[in-house]
């Protein structure tokens, strides 16, 4: 177990561990069209964060990298098929972090929050656009700063 998460309940630890999945799906589902490039980019970012990140958040990504594909599949199956309901479910899941982040070390919480917003931006930039122009569509742009998540 990650030592930064030791003081959390098992349910809270699960929310923290799954939040990169929920962020990935929020951005991928924002335009009601999940593109394979978005999921592939998220997997790539998680893999990079698992070894290149220079703070303790990397250990969370190391754990996630081991079975990200399965976690994405499991998460998708748990969500509504209705696009608007799915987005609401994802926003609600991510917003659960608002009660958890204050329980974490301030530096770790800030690093984790930044890692999630970086992930959201990378996923949004991976799909759409022509020659890199307007890569982030208006639906994704509403979510890339994770407005449902308070900054620690």
C-alpha positions as CSV (number, residue, x, y, z in Angstrom):
1,X,0.0,0.0,0.0
2,X,1.2,3.5,-0.7
3,X,2.2,5.1,2.5
4,X,0.5,8.4,1.7
5,X,-2.8,6.5,1.5
6,X,-2.5,4.6,4.8
7,X,-4.6,7.0,6.8
8,X,-7.5,6.6,4.4
9,X,-10.3,4.0,4.6
10,X,-10.2,1.2,2.1
11,X,-13.0,2.9,0.1
12,X,-11.2,6.2,0.0
13,X,-8.0,4.4,-1.2
14,X,-10.0,2.8,-4.0
15,X,-11.3,6.2,-5.0
16,X,-7.8,7.7,-5.2
17,X,-6.5,4.7,-7.1
18,X,-9.3,4.7,-9.6
19,X,-9.5,8.4,-10.2
20,X,-7.0,8.5,-13.1
21,X,-9.4,6.0,-14.8
22,X,-12.4,8.2,-14.1
23,X,-10.6,11.3,-15.4
24,X,-9.6,9.4,-18.6
25,X,-13.1,8.3,-19.2
26,X,-14.6,11.8,-18.4
27,X,-12.5,13.4,-21.1
28,X,-12.9,10.5,-23.5
29,X,-16.7,10.5,-23.0
30,X,-17.1,14.3,-23.0
31,X,-18.1,14.3,-26.7
32,X,-20.0,11.0,-26.4
33,X,-17.5,9.4,-28.7
34,X,-14.7,7.4,-27.0
35,X,-11.7,7.3,-29.3
36,X,-9.2,4.6,-29.1
37,X,-6.4,7.2,-29.4
38,X,-7.7,8.8,-26.2
39,X,-7.5,5.6,-24.2
40,X,-4.1,4.7,-25.7
41,X,-2.8,8.2,-24.8
42,X,-4.0,7.7,-21.2
43,X,-2.3,4.4,-21.0
44,X,0.9,6.0,-22.3
45,X,0.7,8.8,-19.8
46,X,0.2,6.4,-16.9
47,X,3.1,4.4,-18.0
48,X,5.3,7.5,-18.3
49,X,4.1,8.8,-14.9
50,X,5.0,5.4,-13.3
51,X,8.7,5.9,-13.9
52,X,9.4,9.5,-14.9
53,X,7.4,11.4,-12.3
54,X,9.8,12.9,-9.7
55,X,7.4,12.6,-6.7
56,X,5.5,10.0,-4.7
57,X,2.5,10.1,-7.0
58,X,4.5,7.9,-9.4
59,X,3.8,4.9,-7.1
60,X,0.1,5.3,-7.6
61,X,0.7,5.2,-11.4
62,X,3.0,2.2,-11.1
63,X,0.2,0.2,-9.5
64,X,-2.3,1.4,-12.1
65,X,0.0,0.7,-15.0
66,X,0.0,-3.0,-14.2
67,X,-3.7,-3.5,-15.1
68,X,-5.0,-0.2,-16.6
69,X,-6.7,-1.9,-19.6
70,X,-8.8,-4.1,-17.3
71,X,-9.6,-1.2,-15.0
72,X,-10.9,0.9,-17.9
73,X,-13.0,-2.0,-19.2
74,X,-14.4,-2.6,-15.7
75,X,-15.1,1.1,-15.2
76,X,-16.9,1.4,-18.6
77,X,-19.1,-1.6,-17.8
78,X,-20.2,0.1,-14.5
79,X,-21.3,3.3,-16.2
80,X,-24.6,4.1,-17.9
81,X,-24.9,3.8,-21.7
82,X,-26.6,7.1,-21.8
83,X,-24.0,9.8,-22.5
84,X,-25.3,12.5,-20.2
85,X,-25.8,10.0,-17.3
86,X,-22.3,8.6,-17.9
87,X,-20.8,12.1,-17.6
88,X,-22.8,12.8,-14.4
89,X,-21.6,9.5,-12.9
90,X,-18.0,10.3,-13.8
91,X,-18.2,13.8,-12.3
92,X,-19.7,12.4,-9.1
93,X,-16.9,9.8,-8.8
94,X,-14.2,12.4,-9.4
95,X,-15.8,14.8,-6.9
96,X,-15.5,12.2,-4.2
97,X,-11.8,13.3,-4.1
98,X,-12.9,16.6,-2.6
99,X,-13.5,14.9,0.8
100,X,-10.3,12.8,0.5
101,X,-7.6,15.2,-0.7
102,X,-7.7,17.3,2.6
103,X,-6.8,14.1,4.5
104,X,-3.6,13.7,2.5
105,X,-0.3,15.4,2.9
106,X,-0.6,18.8,1.3
107,X,2.3,18.4,-1.1
108,X,1.1,14.9,-2.1
109,X,-2.5,16.2,-2.6
110,X,-1.3,19.1,-4.8
111,X,1.0,16.8,-6.8
112,X,-1.9,14.3,-7.3
113,X,-4.3,17.0,-8.3
114,X,-1.8,18.3,-10.9
115,X,-1.2,14.8,-12.2
116,X,-4.9,14.4,-12.8
117,X,-5.3,17.7,-14.6
118,X,-2.2,16.9,-16.7
119,X,-3.7,13.5,-17.6
120,X,-7.0,15.2,-18.6
121,X,-5.2,17.6,-20.9
122,X,-3.1,14.9,-22.5
123,X,-6.2,12.7,-23.2
124,X,-8.1,15.7,-24.6
125,X,-5.2,16.6,-26.9
126,X,-4.9,13.1,-28.3
127,X,-8.1,13.0,-30.3
128,X,-9.7,15.0,-33.0
129,X,-8.4,18.1,-34.7
130,X,-6.8,18.5,-38.1
131,X,-3.0,18.8,-38.1
132,X,-3.1,19.6,-34.4
133,X,-5.5,22.5,-34.8
134,X,-8.5,22.5,-32.5
135,X,-7.5,19.2,-31.0
136,X,-9.5,19.9,-27.8
137,X,-13.1,20.2,-28.7
138,X,-15.5,22.4,-26.7
139,X,-17.0,19.4,-24.8
140,X,-13.6,18.3,-23.6
141,X,-12.5,21.9,-22.9
142,X,-15.3,22.1,-20.2
143,X,-13.6,19.3,-18.3
144,X,-9.9,19.5,-18.8
145,X,-9.4,21.6,-15.6
146,X,-11.6,19.1,-13.7
147,X,-14.1,21.8,-12.4
148,X,-15.8,19.3,-10.1
149,X,-12.5,18.9,-8.2
150,X,-11.3,21.4,-5.6
151,X,-7.7,22.4,-5.8
152,X,-6.0,21.3,-2.6
